[in-house]
Structures are given as structure tokens and as C-alpha cells.
């Protein structure tokens, strides 16, 4: 991957925080000229190092809830199994782990869809040996709230308030969701930085209507707008899934602590377990993190598995490490 300089990484981090932030705002936060930031930012978008993606939160508009699915597969069939999982519309992210012949995915399913997916569809995929699922009861961090150690806290706060990770688990509809909202989400899926003028023109409504709809949908957790980034270019090529087992004291303390760390991209809790995705610059950076977590009150076990390959990220399908380009309507 192309190596980026310090300013490119800062712009990328700013887009992680707020994918629709105007170049003017990013320039002010970074202390740069707007034309420089716009030129650099557009180059990052055109190269695919960053893609601003929008997708509807299934938990907010349906009876679906989030589950973590782990699939054991024959080694030579693991990529095929992960590719199959990534092709399913119920999956939001899919990765293959390096510590075992295992794929892991976040799936959004209604209770009556579980058996059909697991025992009818997945069971027929060649190479699948076994699988486990666990419900994700609470989110503490999602990728839009990630604060990589590229900008400082004040800069991140100036770009956008902290994302409430718990919105990812919203189970009740909190914003109007009709054909107009669905079309708006589709337009932003193809181009997450589309202007209000363009969106209003495509929908044949006023800019004020678009602005109100977009604010209602994002603030309620009905629509997520996220920067899908090349983490290696950003300076964090090592991604790991961390599993923490907690004692009776509960998962809230360890989960909130993990969510506060700059390395953490995603944290969710299920029963006595906390699951987290972290991104670091080198393998050596994982060792003190794991030791720190192991020593925290209420933590009884910590496991870490490095991601070997990404197949889907924030609903964007990857092929051989390259994110899919959205289809033009």
C-alpha cells in the first residue's frame, strides 16, 4: 500500500471521525490551508485509501439483532467460507483469524432467522466444520468513535462529538423511515460525501428536508456514515480480535476501559465476555495491552487473535484486500 505522509494520515483520521466534515472544517482543525486539505483529501478518496460509506442499522428498522458468529473451517476452505459469509446481506464485517482456521463475523439476524442461516445455509458451505454464535447485548465503541493516535482529543472533539456506540444496538425505530429515507441512505452508500444540493436534487425535496432527515437518522442510530479506511496506510497494519472473560463483577468496567483506548475500534459485550477489535502499529504493541487487560479487576482471561485477512468492513465487501467500488445507479 502507498505510504502516506503525516498530513495525509491526519486528513484520514479526521474523515474517520466525521466522514462528511467539510474540507474547510478539517483544514481549520489541522491548521492547514483549505485548498491543500481538499486536494489531499480528494486524492485519498479517489485512490480508495478512504471510502465514506453509509448503511442502515438493521437493529433500528427491523426485529434483527446483532450476533457474533465464529466458524471453524478446513484450512484450505477458510477463504471460501469467509467469502461466503461476506456475500450474505446479514453480515456487516467478516475477517479470517490467523491463530486458528477460523472466520469471525458480525451478523444481524431476527430470532426466527438463526436456524435457517446456521443449519440450512451455512451448514451446506463446503469446508465448514463447526460454528458458535453469541448475541451482542451492548456496544461500547463502534468504528466511527475510533480515535487513533494521529490527532489529539481536542481535534477529534472539534470535528464531531463522540459517537455513542450504544446506538448500534438500537432496537426501536427512532426516526422517520420511509421510501425517502431509504433512497437517501442508498445515495449516501454510493457517495457518503454527496452534497446537500446533490442529495436534494436526486430526491426532489428541499435541502432543509434532507438536512432534517439526515440528522434524525444519524443521531438516532438508524443510519451510520463511516469512513472505511486502509489501516496499513494510516499506520496501523496489525488488527486483532480480543476476547475478555469477566468475573461476576460484570463486563461494563473492562468494556468501558477498552472503549476509551486510542487503539480500540469496536467493543461489544455478551454475557461474561467482552469482545474488541484493536488496531496497532506493530505486534510488540499488543503485548503491553494484553498484560494491562489481564491485570484489571474482574478480568479472568484474555485472548488475542490477529486478523489474517479482511473480507468485509462496515458492510463494504473486500476482494483480495481491495474494497468494492459501489455500483452506479
Residue pairs with C-beta under 8 A, 6 or more apart in sequence:
1 49
1 230
1 232
1 233
2 47
2 49
2 233
3 233
4 12
4 44
4 49
4 233
4 234
7 30
7 32
7 36
7 40
8 40
8 44
8 233
9 150
9 233
9 234
9 235
10 30
10 150
10 151
11 26
11 30
11 37
11 40
11 41
11 44
12 44
12 49
12 50
12 150
12 227
12 229
12 233
12 234
13 148
13 150
13 151
13 234
14 21
14 26
14 29
14 30
14 151
14 155
14 159
15 21
15 26
15 41
15 44
15 50
15 52
15 227
15 229
16 143
16 144
16 146
16 148
16 227
16 229
17 144
17 147
17 151
17 156
17 159
17 160
18 25
18 159
18 160
19 52
19 53
19 144
19 192
19 193
19 225
19 226
19 227
20 52
20 192
20 193
20 225
21 159
21 160
23 34
23 37
23 38
23 41
24 34
25 158
25 159
26 37
26 41
26 159
27 33
27 34
27 36
27 37
27 38
28 158
29 151
29 155
29 158
29 159
30 37
30 155
44 50
45 51
45 52
45 193
48 230
48 322
48 323
48 325
49 229
49 230
49 233
50 227
50 228
50 229
50 230
51 192
51 227
51 228
51 229
51 316
51 323
52 191
52 192
52 193
52 225
52 226
52 227
52 228
53 189
53 192
53 225
53 226
53 227
53 228
53 314
53 315
53 316
54 185
54 188
54 189
54 192
54 223
54 224
54 225
54 226
55 92
55 185
55 189
55 223
55 224
55 226
55 314
55 315
56 182
56 185
56 222
56 223
56 224
57 167
57 168
57 170
57 221
57 222
57 223
57 224
58 64
58 90
58 108
59 65
59 66
59 108
59 168
59 169
59 170
59 171
60 170
60 171
60 172
60 173
60 174
60 175
60 177
60 220
60 221
60 222
61 173
61 177
61 222
62 110
63 110
63 111
64 90
64 108
64 109
64 110
64 113
65 108
65 109
65 110
65 111
65 135
65 136
65 169
65 171
66 106
66 107
66 108
66 135
66 136
66 139
66 168
66 169
66 268
67 106
67 107
67 108
67 109
67 114
67 133
67 134
67 135
67 136
68 104
68 105
68 106
68 107
68 133
68 134
68 136
68 268
68 270
68 275
69 85
69 104
69 105
69 106
69 107
69 131
69 132
69 133
70 102
70 103
70 104
70 131
70 132
70 133
71 81
71 85
71 102
71 103
71 104
71 105
71 122
71 128
71 130
71 131
72 100
72 101
72 102
72 128
72 129
72 130
72 131
73 80
73 81
73 101
73 102
73 103
73 127
73 128
73 129
74 101
74 127
74 129
75 101
76 127
77 126
77 127
77 128
78 96
78 101
78 102
78 103
78 127
79 96
79 309
80 125
80 126
80 127
81 103
81 125
81 127
81 128
82 94
82 95
82 96
82 103
82 105
82 309
82 311
83 311
84 122
84 125
85 91
85 94
85 103
85 105
85 122
85 311
85 312
86 94
86 105
86 311
86 312
86 317
86 318
87 317
88 107
88 117
88 121
90 107
90 108
90 109
90 113
90 117
91 105
91 106
91 107
91 108
91 312
92 106
92 107
92 108
92 312
92 314
92 315
93 105
93 106
93 312
93 313
93 314
93 315
94 103
94 104
94 105
94 106
94 310
94 311
94 312
95 103
95 104
95 105
95 239
95 241
95 307
95 308
95 309
95 310
95 311
96 102
96 103
96 104
96 307
96 308
96 309
96 311
97 103
97 104
97 241
97 305
97 306
97 307
97 308
98 305
98 306
98 307
98 308
99 304
99 305
99 306
100 305
102 305
103 311
104 241
104 305
105 312
106 136
107 117
107 133
109 117
114 133
118 131
118 133
122 128
122 131
134 270
134 271
134 273
135 270
136 169
136 268
136 269
136 270
136 275
137 169
137 268
137 269
137 270
137 271
138 166
138 169
138 251
138 255
138 268
138 269
139 165
139 166
139 167
139 168
139 169
139 266
139 267
139 268
140 165
140 166
140 255
140 256
140 258
140 259
140 267
140 268
140 269
141 165
141 258
141 259
141 264
141 265
141 266
141 267
141 276
142 163
142 165
142 167
142 168
142 224
142 266
143 226
143 227
143 265
143 266
143 314
144 163
144 224
144 225
144 226
144 227
145 162
145 163
145 164
145 165
145 259
146 264
146 265
146 266
146 279
147 153
147 156
147 262
148 234
148 235
148 236
148 262
148 263
148 279
149 262
149 263
150 234
150 235
156 162
164 221
165 259
165 267
167 220
167 221
168 221
168 224
168 268
170 220
170 221
170 222
173 222
174 216
174 220
174 221
174 222
175 181
175 213
175 216
175 217
175 219
175 220
175 222
176 213
176 216
177 217
177 222
180 203
180 205
180 209
180 213
181 213
181 217
181 222
181 223
183 202
183 203
184 199
184 203
184 210
184 213
184 214
184 217
185 217
185 223
186 329
187 194
187 198
187 199
187 202
187 203
188 194
188 199
188 223
188 225
189 326
190 326
190 327
190 328
190 329
191 326
192 225
192 226
192 227
196 207
196 210
196 211
197 207
199 207
199 210
199 214
200 206
200 207
200 209
200 210
203 209
203 210
214 223
216 222
217 223
218 224
218 225
224 314
226 314
228 313
228 314
228 316
228 323
231 237
231 239
231 279
235 281
236 263
236 279
236 280
236 281
237 281
238 279
238 280
238 281
238 282
238 283
238 285
238 286
238 306
239 265
239 277
239 278
239 279
239 306
239 307
239 310
240 277
240 278
240 279
240 280
240 286
240 304
240 305
240 306
240 307
241 275
241 276
241 277
241 304
241 305
241 307
242 258
242 275
242 276
242 277
242 278
242 290
242 293
242 302
242 303
242 304
243 273
243 274
243 275
243 302
243 303
243 304
243 305
244 251
244 254
244 258
244 273
244 274
244 275
244 276
244 293
244 299
244 301
244 302
245 272
245 273
245 299
245 300
245 301
245 302
246 254
246 272
246 273
246 274
246 298
246 299
246 300
247 272
247 298
247 299
247 300
249 297
249 298
250 298
251 269
251 271
251 272
251 273
251 274
252 269
253 296
253 297
253 298
254 274
254 293
254 296
254 298
254 299
255 267
255 268
255 269
255 274
255 276
257 296
258 264
258 267
258 274
258 276
258 278
258 293
259 267
261 278
261 289
263 278
263 279
263 280
263 285
263 289
264 276
264 277
264 278
265 277
265 278
265 279
266 276
266 277
267 274
267 275
267 276
267 277
268 274
268 275
268 276
269 275
278 286
278 289
280 286
280 289
283 306
286 304
290 302
290 304
293 299
293 302
294 302
309 321
310 318
310 321
311 317
311 318
312 318
313 323
316 323
316 324
317 323
317 324
318 324
